[in-house]
């Protein structure tokens, strides 16, 4: 026998007709084959062939665990990176952030609700100024020119502010931003346009809102598929009931101003119960879905912008939320009910709450 044959591992299966120099044993009960072999140093050892599948299975499990750990580690690293970026960006947040809030009606063209929200980074104060939908304004020549590019065209540069988004068509948000900036003499940082589907989805997803309904409310408008039936008193409102509350206005003695007042009170409850840091962190999927998955919200705020504010909203108290209505008075022009702005009072309001 040559050296190559001596160095090769030799073994024999327990087959009767095969004559071999090795001692072969077969345990039929446990189905285990063992054999005796010799290495090139003539050292004898016993080998159990059933070790092979166990070794392969163990190695496979180890590889799977290793892959899972790598994936989990990568996800964790990504999350930490995103949080770090958000934390760093939070240092760039201006002392005061101005946000235009808009809620559109059923057809998504007219802005039923318009608010200017201001967040003070240092004091954690929030001020909300409601702009009545009937506020009478005169748009600039440039705005009017853009409005006339598509049908329907406005008949005049003077109109209610909620018509700006409607006539602006594809420029609707841009033109409304300009008018609000001109009205308050500020520069807006962000805008958020939301429809009532998002409004209802958020409220339902976090379990509803506790709110005192100031009076019995009943109104039916088949054209808008709007049906409002609410009773006065402390209630736990779901998304549909909350929409009824903020859209109701026909039963108030002062019309739209009465609705504005209720909307402001509801916004305090909404911010306190829905946009608290704990609620956002416990329901992150809800807010991510609203912002990025569904076509509920239109905004110029990016993902990192939203994340950065999570690091500074801690400590917000509803007692620090101030609300006001754009100063002015109700009246009529060209046979329609409008709201005339008091420019002097607006300047005072801006100095005390906005700038």
KAFENFEN-V900263 format. One record per residue. N is the residue number from 1. RES is the residue in one small letter. PSI is psi in radians with two decimals (NA if undefined). Layout:
# KAFENFEN-V900263
n/res/psi
N/RES/PSI
N/RES/PSI
This chain:
# KAFENFEN-V900263
n/res/psi
1/x/2.26
2/x/3.03
3/x/-0.65
4/x/-0.67
5/x/-0.61
6/x/-0.59
7/x/-0.20
8/x/2.42
9/x/2.13
10/x/2.45
11/x/2.88
12/x/2.33
13/x/2.81
14/x/1.33
15/x/2.14
16/x/-0.67
17/x/-0.12
18/x/2.15
19/x/2.24
20/x/2.81
21/x/-0.09
22/x/2.69
23/x/2.06
24/x/2.29
25/x/2.57
26/x/2.14
27/x/1.69
28/x/-0.48
29/x/-0.79
30/x/0.01
31/x/0.88
32/x/2.18
33/x/2.28
34/x/2.68
35/x/2.79
36/x/2.33
37/x/2.90
38/x/2.45
39/x/-3.04
40/x/-0.18
41/x/0.20
42/x/0.43
43/x/2.24
44/x/2.44
45/x/2.74
46/x/2.39
47/x/2.33
48/x/2.00
49/x/-0.35
50/x/-0.13
51/x/-0.47
52/x/-0.98
53/x/-0.64
54/x/-0.71
55/x/-0.73
56/x/-0.76
57/x/-0.73
58/x/-0.74
59/x/-0.65
60/x/-0.78
61/x/-0.70
62/x/-0.73
63/x/-0.69
64/x/-0.79
65/x/-0.68
66/x/-0.72
67/x/-0.75
68/x/-0.77
69/x/-0.67
70/x/-0.76
71/x/-0.82
72/x/-0.73
73/x/-0.69
74/x/-0.75
75/x/-0.79
76/x/-0.73
77/x/-0.68
78/x/-0.75
79/x/-0.80
80/x/-0.65
81/x/-0.79
82/x/-0.78
83/x/-0.71
84/x/-0.77
85/x/-0.77
86/x/-0.70
87/x/-0.73
88/x/-0.71
89/x/-0.51
90/x/-0.42
91/x/-0.29
92/x/-0.04
93/x/2.29
94/x/2.85
95/x/-0.65
96/x/2.31
97/x/2.22
98/x/2.20
99/x/2.26
100/x/2.14
101/x/2.27
102/x/2.42
103/x/2.19
104/x/2.78
105/x/-2.93
106/x/-0.68
107/x/-0.04
108/x/0.25
109/x/-0.85
110/x/2.42
111/x/1.83
112/x/-0.58
113/x/2.27
114/x/2.18
115/x/2.59
116/x/2.02
117/x/2.35
118/x/2.22
119/x/2.17
120/x/1.99
121/x/-0.66
122/x/-0.81
123/x/-0.23
124/x/0.35
125/x/2.56
126/x/2.26
127/x/2.40
128/x/2.07
129/x/2.05
130/x/2.39
131/x/1.90
132/x/2.46
133/x/-0.39
134/x/0.13
135/x/2.19
136/x/2.13
137/x/2.89
138/x/2.05
139/x/2.83
140/x/2.90
141/x/-0.69
142/x/-0.74
143/x/-0.78
144/x/-0.66
145/x/-0.74
146/x/-0.62
147/x/-0.56
148/x/0.01
149/x/-0.46
150/x/2.78
151/x/2.48
152/x/2.60
153/x/2.46
154/x/2.55
155/x/-0.25
156/x/2.79
157/x/-0.26
158/x/2.26
159/x/2.97
160/x/2.54
161/x/-0.47
162/x/-0.17
163/x/-0.25
164/x/-0.84
165/x/-0.64
166/x/-0.90
167/x/-0.41
168/x/-0.34
169/x/-2.07
170/x/-0.31
171/x/0.14
172/x/-0.92
173/x/-0.78
174/x/-0.79
175/x/-0.65
176/x/-0.66
177/x/-0.80
178/x/-0.71
179/x/-0.66
180/x/-0.71
181/x/-0.71
182/x/-0.66
183/x/-0.70
184/x/-0.07
185/x/0.91
186/x/3.04
187/x/2.12
188/x/2.45
189/x/-0.75
190/x/2.82
191/x/2.62
192/x/2.05
193/x/2.17
194/x/2.56
195/x/2.99
196/x/-0.28
197/x/-0.75
198/x/-0.75
199/x/-0.85
200/x/-0.67
201/x/-0.78
202/x/-0.84
203/x/-0.76
204/x/-0.66
205/x/-0.50
206/x/0.11
207/x/0.17
208/x/3.04
209/x/2.34
210/x/2.21
211/x/2.55
212/x/2.01
213/x/2.09
214/x/-0.35
215/x/2.89
216/x/2.42
217/x/2.25
218/x/2.21
219/x/2.45
220/x/2.23
221/x/1.62
222/x/-0.52
223/x/-0.70
224/x/0.02
225/x/0.73
226/x/2.10
227/x/2.04
228/x/2.11
229/x/1.77
230/x/2.58
231/x/2.58
232/x/2.51
233/x/3.01
234/x/2.21
235/x/2.77
236/x/1.83
237/x/2.33
238/x/-3.07
239/x/-0.76
240/x/-0.73
241/x/-0.63
242/x/-0.67
243/x/-0.74
244/x/-0.75
245/x/-0.87
246/x/-0.26
247/x/-0.19
248/x/2.37
249/x/-0.30
250/x/-0.42
251/x/0.01
252/x/2.49
253/x/-0.59
254/x/0.39
255/x/-2.19
256/x/-0.49
257/x/-0.58
258/x/-0.70
259/x/-0.70
260/x/-0.74
261/x/-0.75
262/x/-0.69
263/x/-0.69
264/x/-0.77
265/x/-0.65
266/x/-0.64
267/x/-0.65
268/x/-0.82
269/x/-0.68
270/x/-0.84
271/x/-0.74
272/x/-0.74
273/x/-0.45
274/x/-0.76
275/x/0.43
276/x/2.74
277/x/-0.70
278/x/-0.71
279/x/-0.73
280/x/-0.76
281/x/-0.50
282/x/-0.29
283/x/0.91
284/x/-0.60
285/x/-0.61
286/x/-0.85
287/x/-0.60
288/x/-0.69
289/x/-0.78
290/x/-0.74
291/x/-0.64
292/x/-0.45
293/x/-0.85
294/x/2.81
295/x/0.78
296/x/-0.62
297/x/2.41
298/x/2.19
299/x/2.72
300/x/0.10
301/x/2.18
302/x/3.05
303/x/-0.82
304/x/-0.53
305/x/-0.84
306/x/-0.76
307/x/-0.69
308/x/-0.57
309/x/-0.31
310/x/-0.47
311/x/-0.18
312/x/-0.16
313/x/-0.23
314/x/2.25
315/x/-0.03
316/x/2.28
317/x/2.40
318/x/-0.38
319/x/-0.37
320/x/0.16
321/x/2.02
322/x/2.44
323/x/2.58
324/x/2.86
325/x/2.46
326/x/2.13
327/x/2.42
328/x/-2.90
329/x/2.66
330/x/2.61
331/x/-2.92
332/x/2.54
333/x/2.34
334/x/0.64
335/x/0.13
336/x/2.59
337/x/2.23
338/x/3.05
339/x/2.02
340/x/2.31
341/x/2.41
342/x/1.72
343/x/-0.71
344/x/-0.78
345/x/-0.57
346/x/-0.74
347/x/-0.71
348/x/-0.72
349/x/-0.75
350/x/-0.76
351/x/-0.62
352/x/-0.48
353/x/-0.43
354/x/-0.86
355/x/NA
